[in-house]
Amino acid sequence: MALAFLGLSIFLFLNLDLDGASFSPASASSSSASDSALEITYGSVIKLMHERTKYRLHSHDVPYGSGSGQQSVTGFPNVDDANSYWIVRPQPGTNAKQGDTIKSGTIIRLQHMKTRKWLHSHLHASPISGNLEVSCFGGENESDTGDYWRLMIEGSGKTWKQDQRIRLQHVDTQGYLHSHDKKYQRIAGGQQEVCGVREKRADNVWLAAEGVYLPITASK
């Protein structure tokens, strides 16, 4: 596990463009069972775990065969798949920078680490349940309001921390990031559908799990 996190840290050092900020793999915190209350900061690379099913939010270079035809997003059962890593990014045009903590109510973006596309939603129907489709769209220099998600922390917490129950509400459609036991049978066999649902339900609660958590930037 330690080697896996070291490899991820080296990948981040070599490949991430974090708005001109310096990055040292040695300064990143790798999550483990012994860590508690790690803060999620901008630039951190995390996996999001669906609370009820324990599947990880996942994407890969496979398009939907219906709806938008954009890159598909699923729930993935295995913990150790690199296609489940997401980079936490701020909304463009804000003063947020790498290492800043993220308050409940903040609009964020999630960039798929491997394909560099953004977690996205719109009014297309999801393939299995007919809810709002969730896809990956765009790239480093291509992002729109369909990539904006509002962080909603459950309970009394004010800033986002590891293992904290959260919801992500899509700004344009008002749908909550959602998953359930409905599974794909063919191309993504065994993976479960991820979609948007406009009502608050138990199945739209997520937690930040494995990842590389960048340290909080000290105020100047």
C-alpha positions in Angstrom: 0.0 0.0 0.0 2.8 2.4 0.9 4.5 1.8 -2.5 1.1 2.5 -4.3 0.8 5.9 -2.5 4.5 6.7 -3.3 3.8 5.9 -7.0 0.7 8.1 -6.9 2.7 11.0 -5.3 5.4 10.8 -8.0 2.7 10.8 -10.7 1.2 13.9 -9.2 4.6 15.6 -9.0 5.3 14.9 -12.6 1.8 15.5 -14.1 -0.4 17.8 -12.2 -0.8 21.5 -13.0 -1.8 23.0 -9.7 -2.1 26.6 -10.6 1.6 27.3 -10.3 2.0 26.0 -6.8 4.9 23.8 -5.8 4.2 20.2 -4.8 6.4 17.9 -2.8 5.3 14.2 -2.7 6.9 14.0 0.8 4.5 16.7 2.1 1.4 14.8 1.1 -0.5 12.7 3.6 -1.5 9.2 2.5 -4.7 8.0 4.1 -4.7 5.0 6.3 -6.8 3.4 9.1 -4.7 5.2 11.7 -5.3 8.7 10.2 -8.3 10.6 11.5 -10.0 13.8 10.4 -7.7 14.6 7.5 -8.9 17.7 5.7 -9.7 17.6 2.0 -7.9 20.5 0.4 -7.8 21.8 -3.2 -5.3 19.7 -5.1 -5.9 16.6 -3.1 -6.4 13.4 -5.0 -9.1 11.2 -3.5 -11.5 8.3 -4.0 -15.2 8.9 -3.2 -16.9 5.9 -1.5 -20.7 5.5 -1.8 -21.7 5.1 1.8 -24.3 2.3 1.5 -22.7 0.0 -1.1 -19.0 0.9 -0.5 -18.4 1.2 -4.3 -16.0 3.9 -5.4 -16.9 6.7 -7.9 -15.2 5.6 -11.1 -14.7 6.5 -14.7 -12.8 5.2 -17.7 -12.4 6.0 -21.4 -15.6 4.2 -22.4 -18.5 6.3 -23.7 -22.2 5.8 -22.9 -24.1 3.9 -25.6 -27.1 6.2 -25.1 -27.8 9.7 -23.8 -25.0 12.1 -24.3 -22.4 9.6 -25.5 -19.9 11.2 -23.2 -17.4 9.3 -21.0 -19.2 7.0 -18.6 -19.2 7.2 -14.8 -19.9 4.2 -12.6 -19.6 2.8 -9.2 -16.6 0.3 -9.0 -16.5 -2.5 -6.4 -12.7 -2.8 -6.0 -10.7 -0.5 -3.8 -7.3 -0.6 -5.7 -8.3 0.7 -9.2 -6.5 3.9 -10.4 -9.5 4.9 -12.5 -11.3 5.9 -9.2 -9.0 8.8 -8.3 -10.4 12.4 -8.6 -8.5 15.7 -8.2 -10.4 18.2 -6.1 -10.5 21.6 -8.0 -12.1 25.0 -7.2 -14.7 26.8 -9.2 -12.9 29.0 -11.8 -12.7 32.7 -11.0 -12.5 32.3 -7.3 -9.5 33.1 -5.0 -9.2 29.4 -3.9 -5.8 27.9 -4.2 -4.0 24.6 -3.6 -4.0 23.6 0.0 -7.1 25.6 1.0 -9.7 23.8 3.1 -13.3 23.5 1.6 -16.3 24.7 3.5 -19.8 23.2 3.3 -21.8 25.0 0.6 -18.8 25.6 -1.6 -19.0 24.9 -5.3 -16.2 22.5 -6.4 -15.2 20.5 -9.4 -13.8 16.9 -9.6 -11.3 16.1 -12.3 -10.8 12.5 -13.2 -7.1 11.9 -12.7 -6.4 9.5 -15.6 -8.5 11.0 -18.4 -8.4 14.7 -17.1 -12.2 15.1 -17.8 -14.6 16.7 -15.3 -17.4 15.0 -13.3 -20.4 16.4 -15.2 -24.2 16.2 -15.3 -27.1 17.4 -17.5 -30.6 16.6 -18.5 -29.9 13.4 -20.5 -31.4 10.3 -19.0 -29.1 7.8 -17.2 -28.9 4.4 -18.9 -30.5 2.1 -16.4 -32.8 4.1 -14.1 -33.7 7.1 -16.4 -32.5 9.6 -13.8 -30.1 12.4 -14.6 -27.0 11.2 -16.4 -23.6 11.7 -14.8 -20.7 11.7 -17.2 -17.1 12.9 -17.6 -16.7 15.8 -20.0 -14.2 18.4 -21.2 -10.5 18.6 -20.4 -7.8 20.8 -18.9 -8.9 23.9 -20.8 -12.6 22.9 -21.3 -15.0 23.2 -18.4 -18.4 24.7 -18.0 -21.1 25.0 -15.3 -22.2 21.4 -15.9 -19.0 20.5 -14.0 -20.1 22.5 -10.8 -21.1 20.6 -7.7 -22.0 22.1 -4.4 -20.5 20.4 -1.3 -23.0 19.7 1.4 -21.6 18.3 4.6 -24.0 16.2 6.7 -24.0 16.9 10.4 -22.2 19.7 12.3 -18.9 19.8 10.3 -18.0 23.1 8.7 -15.0 22.0 6.5 -14.7 18.8 4.4 -12.8 16.0 6.1 -12.0 12.3 5.3 -14.7 9.8 6.3 -17.2 12.7 6.7 -20.7 12.1 5.2 -21.3 14.5 2.4 -23.7 15.1 -0.5 -22.7 16.7 -3.9 -25.5 18.6 -5.5 -25.2 19.5 -9.2 -25.6 23.2 -9.6 -27.3 23.3 -13.0 -29.8 20.4 -12.5 -30.0 20.4 -8.7 -29.5 16.6 -8.8 -27.6 14.9 -6.0 -24.7 12.5 -7.0 -26.4 9.2 -6.5 -25.7 5.5 -6.8 -27.6 2.3 -6.1 -27.6 -1.5 -6.6 -28.6 -1.3 -10.3 -25.7 -2.8 -12.2 -24.5 -2.9 -15.8 -24.5 -6.2 -17.5 -22.3 -5.7 -20.5 -19.5 -3.2 -21.2 -19.2 -2.3 -17.5 -20.4 -5.6 -16.1 -20.7 -5.7 -12.3 -20.3 -1.9 -12.0 -23.2 0.0 -10.7 -25.0 3.0 -12.1 -24.1 6.5 -10.9 -26.7 9.2 -11.7 -28.3 12.4 -10.4 -31.5 12.4 -8.3 -33.2 15.6 -7.2 -34.4 14.3 -3.9 -32.3 13.8 -0.8 -32.0 10.0 -0.3 -29.8 7.7 1.7 -28.2 6.6 -1.6 -26.7 10.0 -2.4 -24.3 10.1 0.6 -20.6 9.7 -0.1 -17.3 9.8 1.9 -13.8 10.7 1.0 -11.8 7.5 1.4 -8.3 6.6 0.0 -6.1 9.3 -1.5 -3.3 11.7 -1.2 -4.4 14.6 1.0 -2.4 17.8 0.4 -1.5 19.7 3.6 -3.4 22.9 4.5 -1.7 26.0 3.2 -0.6 28.3 6.0 -2.2 31.7 6.0 0.3 34.5 5.2 
